[in-house]
Amino acid sequence: MSVVVTWSMLAIIGITISFLLSALVYMLSHIFSSEMMSAWSKHEIQTALLTLILFVSLTSLANMQFVKEYTAGAKNYLSNLYNDAIFCQVSLYSSGSALAMISSITFSINPSIASIKNAFNVFLNPQTQKGGEDKKSNEGGRQNWSTGISPASFMQPILIALSDIQSYLFIPFTTLQFHLQLFTFIFNKGTTMILPLGIFLRAFKFSRHGGNLLIALFIGLYFILPAMYLFGDSLMQSKFNATQHMCENYKPSLVSEFGTPLLAKAGFGGPESFGGNWDGDFAKIILPESSKDLIFNGKSSFTTVFLRMIVECTILPMFAIIVSLGLAREFALLLGSDIDFSQLVRVV
């Protein structure tokens, strides 16, 4: 008969072993009349009891209904925001690619410009049609002249800036991808491991600091991080007075439809560039008629998209991680371990 050992059973086993060892040392301290062994055993027994209380309290709190509800709300918010980031990124990247195409055309017409200048020089100096050293020297002069005034040197900084912009457009998308994967790991796999393993390590004196680290991370990532995501959602909703996200009814299949007609009607690449009527033409194409309280509202559409991509998709998720790790450090100090999370913040 095989017995499946879960992570919760591992935590109970660790607490039980710690309690039995402490009780055995306490008995030996009376046999050998050792005050040091008695004091150590009493401290370890109290630690084992506190660890058991901590484990039961955190497990009960994690299983409460309101915690599950706001956790599910935070995950839905991240999923919607992730879809919004995909939508805005494809749109902005399409416009950025158009600018890059225009810049590449300047490279293609650069030889034509040089040919026109050579022909113009020949027209002004008809004697250069004759052979001899004058023709060769004049041709060399024309080549140096056309090379010296080539627009390629002027376009190089612009092309570098355009390539940097297109690279930076991936930052909100990759940031949300990281947070969504982290959130999925914590609430699908991490919760079955972090807390019980931390409780097991905390039950023993030689591994107590590592156990406190895992328990503090569990508190910060399981309880505080979803609350910080919902705080960012409430902050942005109050700022823009909206009840829906940028594209709540987003469909992944629309990414393949981002051609010139859709982009033109949406305001991307059209005569008004990013100033299209988001709440009008754009909403009729992508969203149903009932979705009217969008965050985009005509003239301020590009500003709104820019602010949400920078603030809500990049800054607020990073702020949520930093605050969660900072409070987790305070919980680690409360449990008796001085742990620095600065390296984790740098990784984030």
DASUL-V949295 format. One record per run of one state. SS is the DSSP state (H for helix, E for strand, L for the rest). FROM is the first residue (numbers start at 1). LEN is the number of residues. If there is no record, write none. Layout:
ss:SS from:FROM len:LEN
ss:SS from:FROM len:LEN
This chain:
ss:L from:1 len:6
ss:H from:7 len:26
ss:L from:33 len:2
ss:H from:35 len:28
ss:L from:63 len:2
ss:H from:65 len:60
ss:L from:125 len:1
ss:H from:126 len:4
ss:L from:130 len:3
ss:H from:133 len:16
ss:L from:149 len:3
ss:H from:152 len:17
ss:L from:169 len:1
ss:H from:170 len:19
ss:L from:189 len:1
ss:H from:190 len:3
ss:L from:193 len:1
ss:H from:194 len:9
ss:L from:203 len:2
ss:H from:205 len:36
ss:L from:241 len:11
ss:H from:252 len:6
ss:L from:258 len:2
ss:H from:260 len:7
ss:L from:267 len:11
ss:H from:278 len:9
ss:L from:287 len:11
ss:H from:298 len:38
ss:L from:336 len:6
ss:H from:342 len:6
ss:L from:348 len:1
